[in-house]
Amino acid sequence: MAHLAELAGVNVNTAIRIERGQINPTLAVVNAIADVLGVEVIMAIKSNILQQPTQSLDER
């Protein structure tokens, strides 16, 4: 985890808390980690959105 955090330019404690689901990263941090891992953020977001049921603003 320390190596990934270093390569992404993220504090190691922040990376650990993200991994544990204790905090939600900013899009900039997600993008930095994705770059290190060689994945595209857009694909991860897109597939997550497609799996969630949609709600109209009136239902919220």
Secondary structure, 3 states (H helix, E strand, C coil): CHHHHHHHCCCHHHHHHHHCCCCCCCHHHHHHHHHHHCCCHHHHHHHHHHHCCCCCHHHC
